Amino acid sequence: MNDPNPPRRAQPPLMDALGKLCAEGKQLADYLWQVPKDEAARQKIVSILDQIAAEAAKQGRKEMPRICEELKTAAKASASPQQVDLLVSGFDRLMSLWQAAKSGLL
């Protein structure tokens, strides 16, 4: 039988500046799995985290700047698998918060 209300497909929210920064940071954190001692990538991550914190503060978000501060500490620490994992999971949290806010859940 034909369902008059077919299930809606979940579409990711349109990328704004904050979403693009989160995505770029996540890609760099994933890259660190391959090249954990890439100091230029680490500096770029710190720069992106500063930009995310500033943009999130402009939008009135309180959780994201706090996470960014934690991740900056991890990005400046010596390279280790645990440190890279912390960065990757931190950017996952930032992406989840951004998506929830864009979808109206927050």
Backbone hydrogen bonds, N-H to C=O, Kabsch-Sander energy under -0.5 kcal/mol:
donor,donor_aa,acceptor,acceptor_aa,energy
11,Q,9,R,-0.5
20,K,16,D,-2.4
21,L,17,A,-2.1
22,C,18,L,-2.3
23,A,19,G,-2.4
24,E,20,K,-2.6
25,G,21,L,-2.5
26,K,22,C,-2.2
27,Q,23,A,-2.2
28,L,24,E,-2.1
29,A,25,G,-2.5
30,D,26,K,-2.6
31,Y,27,Q,-2.0
32,L,28,L,-1.5
33,W,30,D,-1.3
34,Q,30,D,-0.5
34,Q,31,Y,-1.4
35,V,31,Y,-1.9
38,D,35,V,-1.7
39,E,37,K,-1.2
42,R,38,D,-1.7
43,Q,39,E,-2.3
44,K,40,A,-2.1
45,I,41,A,-2.2
46,V,42,R,-2.2
47,S,43,Q,-2.2
48,I,44,K,-2.7
49,L,45,I,-2.7
50,D,46,V,-2.1
51,Q,47,S,-2.0
52,I,48,I,-2.8
53,A,49,L,-2.5
54,A,50,D,-2.1
55,E,51,Q,-2.6
56,A,52,I,-3.0
57,A,53,A,-2.1
58,K,54,A,-1.9
59,Q,55,E,-1.4
60,G,57,A,-1.3
61,R,56,A,-2.8
66,R,62,K,-0.9
67,I,63,E,-2.1
68,C,64,M,-2.5
69,E,65,P,-1.9
70,E,66,R,-1.7
71,L,67,I,-2.5
72,K,68,C,-2.3
73,T,69,E,-1.6
74,A,70,E,-1.6
75,A,71,L,-2.7
76,K,72,K,-1.6
77,A,73,T,-0.7
77,A,74,A,-0.8
84,V,80,S,-2.2
85,D,81,P,-2.5
86,L,82,Q,-2.2
87,L,83,Q,-2.0
88,V,84,V,-2.7
89,S,85,D,-2.7
90,G,86,L,-2.0
91,F,87,L,-2.5
92,D,88,V,-1.9
93,R,89,S,-2.1
94,L,90,G,-2.3
95,M,91,F,-2.5
96,S,92,D,-2.5
97,L,93,R,-2.6
98,W,94,L,-2.5
99,Q,95,M,-2.9
100,A,96,S,-2.5
101,A,97,L,-2.3
102,K,98,W,-2.4
103,S,99,Q,-2.0
104,G,100,A,-0.5
104,G,101,A,-0.7
105,L,100,A,-2.3
106,L,100,A,-1.1
